[in-house]
Amino acid sequence: MIRKPLYLSALLAILLSSTTASAGVWFEMLHAPCFTGNKENLTSSGRYRGAVDCFNEDFNGTGSRTTLSIKAFQAWEYGTMFLYYDVTGPFNSAADNTASPNEKGGFFGGITVTLSGKAFGQKLLARELDWGPLSNISLKYEAEHVAKFGMLHYYGLQWDLKVPGMDFVTATTVIRNDRVFRGVDFQVGAAWQKTFALGSQDFLFGGFFQMGLFGEGVHRNPGPFDLTRGNPFFLSQPQLLWDFGKLVQFTPAKLYLGVEYQFAYNRYLIPGKIENVAQGMLRWNI
């Protein structure tokens, strides 16, 4: 299974280049209102043809959807730990018979642990290492949890790059192991962030993509979507955020308003299932 949080461990991994311990906790509230959706334009896969602010109508919810993300990050001398959980429909009542089960507190999330190759190398060699355009290479493991479906595993490498003008650019190359399939997939991804100012206002442009290249072979048993085999996929979510907290005399870089745009191909590994949606976003860095 794939959803937006696949990128989060990559997005934060750049902090591995520092040996100073740091931590953070933050919340994100996202909402797609589905103002432009028309049920007469629904495709067979549940997509609102021509809409720009609607999720697909599927097992995970309706076109209009709210998601609460809770995230925490801890860096240490030799790596990082990151966890996140997304809750779909966090304000929906369990007694609401009009909402799908996953719109009544359905969750998705995971835990990522990384080990910094550069930090271990410098400790063993007792000297600083300079790898040119590559600031770090890390071992990565992620356990991803999906409500009602179970856990997936990711094993691989994380590559932190030095790109002038960017806060960070990082790439990942991992093996994706969903045990409902007989094989594994090779997955590549990248994440980036750029902070900039327009006049007195501060902005943040970040994003990621993840791509499964080959699929994961045949299904072991009948699955939640009646898939016979795993399929390649593509998922990307750029964000543009404005430091609203600075404007209202709140602490800078704590309260952001903006938009997140999501494009997904073969969503949930389902062949031909496309998702194309913009969401309003509020982010609070505690």
Secondary structure by P-SEA (a helix, b strand, c coil): cccccccccccccccccccccccccbbbbbbbccccccccccccccccccccccccccccccccbbbbbbbbbbbccccccccccccccccccccccccccccccccccbbbbbbbaaaaaaaaacbbbbcccccbbbbbbbbbbbccbbbbbbbbbbbbbbbccccbbbbbbbbbbcccccbbbbbbbccbbbbbbcccbbbbbbccccccccccccccccccccccbbbbbbbbbbbbbcccccccccccccbbbbbbbbbbccccccccbbbbbbbbbbbbcc
